[in-house]
Amino acid sequence: MSESVASLRHKISSAEELESVVRTMKAMAASSISQYENAVRSLDDYYRTVQLGLAACFRENRSPGVIPPLKKHQQIPIAAIVFGSDQGLVGQFNEIMVEYAVDALQKQPGKKTVWAVGARIHSRLTDIGLQPLGGFALPGSINAIAPLIGDILIELEARREQGLIEQVYLFNHHPVSGAVYTPVSQQLLPLDQSWLLHLSEIPWPTQNLPEVIGRREQTLSALVREYLFVTLFRACAESLASENASRLAAMQRAEKNIDELQNDLNRSYHRLRQNGIDEELFDVFSGFEALKNEAGL
């Protein structure tokens, strides 16, 4: 009996330690979600400003020529950047993204080139036969996103100049609310007529007509670089916010399971303790009765 009680005490102690770890990870995930979601909201305003700047440039000269198209091939080389996770405890985060990206890419003709952002999604893509050309490690903080985006843009530009890619798509999870997220995709390149049409539909916020000061080509080139940077930055930040939302949901489920386990262990512990006390009282009572009988009382 005493060994069973001691074993339950050990299990209860282990459950309490595990609960402490889960609560810490839950707090870290909640804090990270807030950090990345705030970054996304801030980027929305800046993204809007860049779009307005591009719209102003094209109001003066509507010729596309933003990023000139490569020589046309029978099959347009397609590249995809897939954002996943570098760490565990994220449920089906990577599996959902891989399924979504593969389904979307299969609908596109031409040769596919894939870059994986995150070690775990890299292995998932490899397992299904879609071998990534390269991989990038996910940043661990907001400040580390910018260097990652710089590396991705350099890689894309090098491949594009070689004529190895033409269209570029982004795949990432988008946070919806709380611990809910959904996979999304968007075309990053080329900046074609459909992209220009979308810009032309953006209403100017004031009654004053915009005017580009200085050389339009330089301004346009700078705005395009910012547009590509912000689009990639936002996709990465949304993915990281969704990853932490998935981890938060996993920690909430783990915390609930631990609470149920602790309740079961505590009930078993108190039941064993009470049985032990009852047995001790029964032994005392039996001894007292035996003494009474010997004394002839």
Contacts in CASP RR format, 6 or more apart in sequence:
PFRMAT RR
TARGET T0000
AUTHOR 0000-0000-0000
METHOD contacts of the structure
MODEL  1
MSESVASLRHKISSAEELESVVRTMKAMAASSISQYENAVRSLDDYYRTV
QLGLAACFRENRSPGVIPPLKKHQQIPIAAIVFGSDQGLVGQFNEIMVEY
AVDALQKQPGKKTVWAVGARIHSRLTDIGLQPLGGFALPGSINAIAPLIG
DILIELEARREQGLIEQVYLFNHHPVSGAVYTPVSQQLLPLDQSWLLHLS
EIPWPTQNLPEVIGRREQTLSALVREYLFVTLFRACAESLASENASRLAA
MQRAEKNIDELQNDLNRSYHRLRQNGIDEELFDVFSGFEALKNEAGL
1 272 0 8 1.000
1 275 0 8 1.000
1 276 0 8 1.000
1 279 0 8 1.000
4 272 0 8 1.000
5 269 0 8 1.000
5 272 0 8 1.000
5 273 0 8 1.000
8 265 0 8 1.000
8 268 0 8 1.000
8 269 0 8 1.000
8 272 0 8 1.000
9 269 0 8 1.000
11 265 0 8 1.000
12 262 0 8 1.000
12 265 0 8 1.000
12 266 0 8 1.000
12 269 0 8 1.000
15 258 0 8 1.000
15 261 0 8 1.000
15 262 0 8 1.000
15 265 0 8 1.000
16 262 0 8 1.000
18 258 0 8 1.000
19 255 0 8 1.000
19 258 0 8 1.000
19 259 0 8 1.000
19 262 0 8 1.000
22 251 0 8 1.000
22 254 0 8 1.000
22 255 0 8 1.000
22 258 0 8 1.000
23 251 0 8 1.000
23 255 0 8 1.000
25 89 0 8 1.000
25 247 0 8 1.000
25 251 0 8 1.000
26 248 0 8 1.000
26 251 0 8 1.000
26 252 0 8 1.000
26 255 0 8 1.000
29 244 0 8 1.000
29 245 0 8 1.000
29 247 0 8 1.000
29 248 0 8 1.000
29 251 0 8 1.000
30 244 0 8 1.000
30 248 0 8 1.000
32 240 0 8 1.000
32 241 0 8 1.000
32 244 0 8 1.000
33 175 0 8 1.000
33 178 0 8 1.000
33 241 0 8 1.000
33 244 0 8 1.000
33 245 0 8 1.000
33 248 0 8 1.000
35 141 0 8 1.000
35 142 0 8 1.000
36 142 0 8 1.000
36 237 0 8 1.000
36 238 0 8 1.000
36 240 0 8 1.000
36 241 0 8 1.000
36 244 0 8 1.000
37 175 0 8 1.000
37 241 0 8 1.000
39 142 0 8 1.000
39 145 0 8 1.000
39 237 0 8 1.000
40 175 0 8 1.000
40 234 0 8 1.000
40 237 0 8 1.000
40 238 0 8 1.000
40 241 0 8 1.000
43 230 0 8 1.000
43 233 0 8 1.000
43 234 0 8 1.000
43 237 0 8 1.000
44 234 0 8 1.000
46 230 0 8 1.000
47 227 0 8 1.000
47 230 0 8 1.000
47 231 0 8 1.000
47 234 0 8 1.000
50 223 0 8 1.000
50 226 0 8 1.000
50 227 0 8 1.000
50 230 0 8 1.000
51 199 0 8 1.000
51 202 0 8 1.000
51 227 0 8 1.000
52 202 0 8 1.000
52 204 0 8 1.000
52 205 0 8 1.000
52 210 0 8 1.000
53 210 0 8 1.000
53 223 0 8 1.000
54 199 0 8 1.000
54 220 0 8 1.000
54 223 0 8 1.000
54 224 0 8 1.000
54 227 0 8 1.000
55 199 0 8 1.000
55 200 0 8 1.000
55 202 0 8 1.000
55 204 0 8 1.000
55 210 0 8 1.000
56 204 0 8 1.000
56 210 0 8 1.000
56 211 0 8 1.000
56 212 0 8 1.000
57 212 0 8 1.000
57 216 0 8 1.000
57 219 0 8 1.000
57 220 0 8 1.000
57 223 0 8 1.000
58 196 0 8 1.000
58 199 0 8 1.000
58 200 0 8 1.000
59 209 0 8 1.000
59 210 0 8 1.000
60 211 0 8 1.000
60 212 0 8 1.000
60 216 0 8 1.000
61 216 0 8 1.000
62 196 0 8 1.000
64 191 0 8 1.000
64 192 0 8 1.000
64 193 0 8 1.000
64 196 0 8 1.000
66 191 0 8 1.000
66 195 0 8 1.000
66 196 0 8 1.000
66 220 0 8 1.000
66 224 0 8 1.000
67 189 0 8 1.000
67 190 0 8 1.000
67 191 0 8 1.000
67 224 0 8 1.000
69 166 0 8 1.000
69 190 0 8 1.000
69 192 0 8 1.000
70 160 0 8 1.000
70 163 0 8 1.000
70 166 0 8 1.000
71 163 0 8 1.000
73 166 0 8 1.000
75 109 0 8 1.000
75 110 0 8 1.000
75 111 0 8 1.000
76 109 0 8 1.000
76 110 0 8 1.000
76 166 0 8 1.000
76 167 0 8 1.000
77 110 0 8 1.000
77 111 0 8 1.000
77 113 0 8 1.000
77 163 0 8 1.000
77 164 0 8 1.000
77 165 0 8 1.000
77 166 0 8 1.000
77 167 0 8 1.000
78 105 0 8 1.000
78 108 0 8 1.000
78 110 0 8 1.000
78 111 0 8 1.000
78 112 0 8 1.000
78 113 0 8 1.000
78 165 0 8 1.000
78 166 0 8 1.000
78 167 0 8 1.000
78 168 0 8 1.000
78 169 0 8 1.000
79 112 0 8 1.000
79 113 0 8 1.000
79 114 0 8 1.000
79 115 0 8 1.000
79 156 0 8 1.000
79 159 0 8 1.000
79 165 0 8 1.000
79 167 0 8 1.000
79 168 0 8 1.000
79 169 0 8 1.000
80 101 0 8 1.000
80 105 0 8 1.000
80 112 0 8 1.000
80 113 0 8 1.000
80 114 0 8 1.000
80 115 0 8 1.000
80 168 0 8 1.000
80 169 0 8 1.000
80 170 0 8 1.000
80 171 0 8 1.000
81 114 0 8 1.000
81 115 0 8 1.000
81 117 0 8 1.000
81 152 0 8 1.000
81 168 0 8 1.000
81 169 0 8 1.000
81 170 0 8 1.000
81 171 0 8 1.000
81 188 0 8 1.000
81 232 0 8 1.000
81 235 0 8 1.000
82 97 0 8 1.000
82 98 0 8 1.000
82 101 0 8 1.000
82 114 0 8 1.000
82 115 0 8 1.000
82 116 0 8 1.000
82 117 0 8 1.000
82 121 0 8 1.000
82 125 0 8 1.000
82 132 0 8 1.000
82 171 0 8 1.000
82 172 0 8 1.000
83 97 0 8 1.000
83 117 0 8 1.000
83 118 0 8 1.000
83 121 0 8 1.000
83 138 0 8 1.000
83 170 0 8 1.000
83 171 0 8 1.000
83 172 0 8 1.000
83 173 0 8 1.000
83 235 0 8 1.000
83 236 0 8 1.000
83 239 0 8 1.000
84 93 0 8 1.000
84 94 0 8 1.000
84 97 0 8 1.000
84 116 0 8 1.000
84 117 0 8 1.000
84 118 0 8 1.000
84 120 0 8 1.000
84 121 0 8 1.000
84 138 0 8 1.000
84 172 0 8 1.000
84 173 0 8 1.000
84 239 0 8 1.000
84 243 0 8 1.000
85 93 0 8 1.000
85 94 0 8 1.000
85 118 0 8 1.000
85 120 0 8 1.000
85 121 0 8 1.000
85 138 0 8 1.000
85 243 0 8 1.000
85 246 0 8 1.000
86 118 0 8 1.000
86 119 0 8 1.000
86 120 0 8 1.000
86 137 0 8 1.000
86 138 0 8 1.000
87 120 0 8 1.000
87 243 0 8 1.000
87 247 0 8 1.000
88 120 0 8 1.000
88 247 0 8 1.000
89 247 0 8 1.000
89 250 0 8 1.000
89 251 0 8 1.000
90 243 0 8 1.000
90 246 0 8 1.000
90 247 0 8 1.000
90 250 0 8 1.000
91 246 0 8 1.000
91 249 0 8 1.000
91 250 0 8 1.000
93 173 0 8 1.000
93 242 0 8 1.000
93 243 0 8 1.000
93 246 0 8 1.000
94 120 0 8 1.000
94 121 0 8 1.000
94 124 0 8 1.000
95 124 0 8 1.000
96 173 0 8 1.000
96 183 0 8 1.000
97 121 0 8 1.000
97 171 0 8 1.000
97 172 0 8 1.000
97 173 0 8 1.000
97 183 0 8 1.000
98 121 0 8 1.000
98 124 0 8 1.000
98 125 0 8 1.000
98 128 0 8 1.000
100 171 0 8 1.000
100 183 0 8 1.000
100 185 0 8 1.000
101 171 0 8 1.000
101 183 0 8 1.000
101 185 0 8 1.000
102 128 0 8 1.000
102 130 0 8 1.000
104 169 0 8 1.000
104 171 0 8 1.000
104 185 0 8 1.000
105 112 0 8 1.000
105 114 0 8 1.000
105 130 0 8 1.000
105 169 0 8 1.000
108 167 0 8 1.000
112 130 0 8 1.000
113 133 0 8 1.000
113 159 0 8 1.000
113 164 0 8 1.000
113 165 0 8 1.000
114 125 0 8 1.000
114 130 0 8 1.000
114 131 0 8 1.000
114 132 0 8 1.000
114 133 0 8 1.000
114 134 0 8 1.000
115 132 0 8 1.000
115 133 0 8 1.000
115 134 0 8 1.000
115 135 0 8 1.000
115 136 0 8 1.000
115 152 0 8 1.000
115 155 0 8 1.000
116 122 0 8 1.000
116 125 0 8 1.000
116 132 0 8 1.000
116 134 0 8 1.000
116 135 0 8 1.000
116 136 0 8 1.000
117 135 0 8 1.000
117 136 0 8 1.000
117 137 0 8 1.000
117 138 0 8 1.000
117 148 0 8 1.000
117 152 0 8 1.000
117 236 0 8 1.000
117 239 0 8 1.000
118 135 0 8 1.000
118 136 0 8 1.000
118 137 0 8 1.000
118 138 0 8 1.000
119 137 0 8 1.000
122 132 0 8 1.000
122 134 0 8 1.000
122 135 0 8 1.000
125 131 0 8 1.000
125 132 0 8 1.000
126 132 0 8 1.000
136 148 0 8 1.000
136 151 0 8 1.000
136 152 0 8 1.000
137 148 0 8 1.000
138 148 0 8 1.000
138 236 0 8 1.000
138 239 0 8 1.000
138 240 0 8 1.000
138 243 0 8 1.000
139 145 0 8 1.000
139 147 0 8 1.000
139 148 0 8 1.000
139 236 0 8 1.000
139 240 0 8 1.000
140 240 0 8 1.000
142 237 0 8 1.000
145 233 0 8 1.000
145 236 0 8 1.000
145 237 0 8 1.000
145 240 0 8 1.000
146 233 0 8 1.000
148 236 0 8 1.000
149 229 0 8 1.000
149 232 0 8 1.000
149 233 0 8 1.000
149 236 0 8 1.000
150 229 0 8 1.000
152 232 0 8 1.000
153 228 0 8 1.000
153 229 0 8 1.000
153 232 0 8 1.000
156 165 0 8 1.000
156 168 0 8 1.000
156 189 0 8 1.000
159 165 0 8 1.000
160 166 0 8 1.000
160 189 0 8 1.000
166 189 0 8 1.000
166 190 0 8 1.000
167 187 0 8 1.000
167 189 0 8 1.000
167 190 0 8 1.000
168 187 0 8 1.000
168 188 0 8 1.000
168 189 0 8 1.000
169 185 0 8 1.000
169 186 0 8 1.000
169 187 0 8 1.000
169 188 0 8 1.000
170 185 0 8 1.000
170 186 0 8 1.000
170 187 0 8 1.000
170 188 0 8 1.000
170 231 0 8 1.000
170 232 0 8 1.000
170 235 0 8 1.000
171 183 0 8 1.000
171 184 0 8 1.000
171 185 0 8 1.000
172 183 0 8 1.000
172 184 0 8 1.000
172 185 0 8 1.000
172 235 0 8 1.000
172 236 0 8 1.000
172 238 0 8 1.000
172 239 0 8 1.000
172 242 0 8 1.000
173 181 0 8 1.000
173 182 0 8 1.000
173 183 0 8 1.000
173 184 0 8 1.000
173 238 0 8 1.000
173 239 0 8 1.000
173 242 0 8 1.000
173 243 0 8 1.000
174 181 0 8 1.000
174 182 0 8 1.000
174 183 0 8 1.000
174 184 0 8 1.000
174 238 0 8 1.000
174 242 0 8 1.000
175 181 0 8 1.000
175 238 0 8 1.000
175 241 0 8 1.000
175 242 0 8 1.000
175 245 0 8 1.000
176 182 0 8 1.000
178 245 0 8 1.000
178 248 0 8 1.000
179 245 0 8 1.000
179 246 0 8 1.000
179 248 0 8 1.000
179 249 0 8 1.000
179 252 0 8 1.000
180 245 0 8 1.000
181 241 0 8 1.000
181 242 0 8 1.000
181 245 0 8 1.000
181 246 0 8 1.000
184 238 0 8 1.000
186 231 0 8 1.000
186 235 0 8 1.000
187 195 0 8 1.000
188 228 0 8 1.000
188 231 0 8 1.000
188 232 0 8 1.000
189 228 0 8 1.000
191 224 0 8 1.000
191 227 0 8 1.000
204 210 0 8 1.000
212 219 0 8 1.000
213 219 0 8 1.000
END
